[in-house]
Amino acid sequence: MIGFWESILLTVITAATPLLIAALGELIVEKSGVLNLGVEGMMAVGASTGFAVATLTDSSLTGVLAGIGAGMALSLVFALVTLGFAANQVAAGLALTILGLGLAGLIGAKFVGTSRIAIPPIHIPGLSELPLVGKLVFGQSPFFYLSVALAVGVAWFLKKTRAGLSLRSIGENHSSAHALGLKVLRTRLLAILFGGACAGLAGAYLSLVYTPFWSPGMTAGRGWIALALVVFASWLPLRVFLGAYLFGGATILQMHAQAASLGLPSQALSAFPYIATIIALVLISMRRVGATPAPGSLGTAFVPPR
Amino acid sequence: MAEVEGADAPLCVLDGIVKRFGDLTANDHVSLTLRTGEIHALLGENGAGKSTLVKILDGLLAPDDGRILWQGRPVTLANPEEAASLGIGMVFQHFSLFDNLTVAENIAVAMPAGVRLRVLNKRIQELGDRYGLALDPKREVWTLSAGERQRIEIVRALLREPKLLILDEPTSVLTPQEADNLFTTLEELARQGCALLYISHKLEEVTRLCDRATILRGGRVVATCNPREETPQKLASLMVGSAIPPLRDRDHRPADVRLSLRGLSAPPAELHGIALRNVSLDIRGGEILGLAGVAGNGQSELFEILSGERAAPDRGMVLIDGEACGDAGIDARRRQGAAFLPEERNGHAAVGALSLPDNVVLSRHATSDIAPSGVIAFDKARALSDAIITKFDVRTPSPLADAGKLSGGNLQKFVVGREIIGNPRVLVIDNPTWGVDAGAAVLIRQALIDLAAAGTAVLMISQDLDEIFAIADRIAVIHHGTVTAPVDARSVAREDVGLMMTGGQGVSHAA
């Protein structure tokens, strides 16, 4: 019985990790006042580039780095268009998703059908063999630890550091921030690049750990879920963490429910994680305690007055 | 102009500054000299080019022509950061604050990197004690009143230890006592060698506080003078270019009670809002009742309940012409003959992105024939809008311009006109002349006087005691959600009202 629950928890973690990484990246982007709807596209490019480079170099680490780089490169296009030319962020973000999905297919075309050995979970002799918590705490994929560190790090950065405060101010009111001498466009560029890196990393996780192969469409809407998580989590990093795990948990739950054939239509069960996550996060944000509204300048272009 | 290097050079010289926006020349060869230890007033009507000039001085705008000399050396101010590093500080009229951040965070973000929050909290406290600018560092800004927000701006600017401090209308939300405190602070700063550039519409203050005044009209310097030797009337006529007509007086002949509040108590609508406590008022036809108070003492909560934006807890708490209407909506109350005008003109009273006629439809659709059965009769809306523009001397780029394109004073004249032209029997108006120029303020106040003379009951909520004493027949004070019993405006001293605004017992009032 313990084995069963342990394996469920492990799969929940596997499902939640990419969402968490991508959503934390987007959270930083949105906190700086930029709405990048291209997460799905950046994730796809990260996944295909990561897999392709890992196969060519036979190095998973190089693949992961390539995935991050690909996500950043694509986000740079978005930054150029929205910051450089002050284009509409919604339109640019949607275009980025379409571009990213197409580009990912192109990059990965030659690698469809090949597979690699997944990046293994870490193993600490002794600790990882402990009963109950051993595998759960000390035997996870390196990505899991990275994602947890990222969640804590992002929360700390926003709340406790000077740079985080500047970033929040810029997202809140870019005109005031500019008037106070903060570097609005530079900060937003860095935030967008960070978001791209996180989306690329989440993509590389999919193709190198979650399912160690590349196929077009393998991101399966996870970029959009990550976007929704940021909003429903009221732009709070630790709530994003909660939401990602809620969604991961509900996903695994509905898979088991489908396998157990409860007599419910499979479509309804497939929809369950989405509905459950939305309801839970709406209920949380309804309490208003500690909730923060959307950044004031979210989605609006900044052109310095001269 | 002779150039002087070194210690004898004036702190800052603006020399022949020109700034054009398209066809409009906002600054036309403006020259100005600022010396250490001097409080220099910059005067002018809305649109005279004051804001443009200070934005150039703050590095926000680049001049098209002219030079800026700082301690005798020519400088270019490419961005606000460079201005700040020279020692130019700015207190903005339209607050440059971040609503969702705390007071401390709002201040920390403007400080050099490496200032610890704990140290900062202490310095905020010290400054607050020293200058009477009390602030709770942990409160989020959106929960604060306009007066408290102003304090953040000032404290933030002072913590940067500026050599030149620019203040844009700093006293418009302060009580007389708070303003006096501020003046003491500013005089102290000047004594310590800070130069101050002081922008204000309140000419009384300028004649009391400032050492020199530069007056702008139409983008040009029309006069430089020592305000201590001038009268406010003289300064006003220099600003406007002609003498401002004084308000015409009238008899106070109160008729029947038109608007009543009966024991109105209401919990706050927002997390940090103000609860109204047992508010009772009777406003008679033919009178203007001025409700004085520092911003954030329940004025907006009271306005919401009076206008019907929020229902009163009990329908009998609000009566219009004796009829209980505490549960009625805005349109229903307007059909009863009431009209309402909130404080915030752009965003509450009017929608900036809609044309003037559309903005007329917004508030008058229920009380005129411009939208019969829900379909807008554009010709009629346009005709009504044009009538308002003519009657209230609204200067607009075009009769169909978006409301947001009008200057503050002109938009305010328009929205005031929109309510008054329907001859309401009751008018509730919140800060009718906040941030508008002297000419527009006189026109609006005269319109309110004329409206009351025609038999309307006017409740005017205002933070501006000058305004209250200029036109109100009776005065009540709102403080922490309670309202004092009204007193006759002719029999009460300004200082007493000021004291009551901060919770002191100025004159005897009902519990």
Interface residues (C-beta under 8 A of the other chain):
Chain A: R162 L165 S166 R168 S169 E172 N173 S175 S176 A177 H178 A179 L180 G181 L182 R288 T292 P293 P295 G296 P304 P305 R306
Chain B: K55 D58 G59 L60 L61 A62 N79 P80 E81 E82 A83 A84 M90 F92 S96 L97 F98 D99 N100 L101 E105 N106 A108 V109 A110 A113 G114 L271
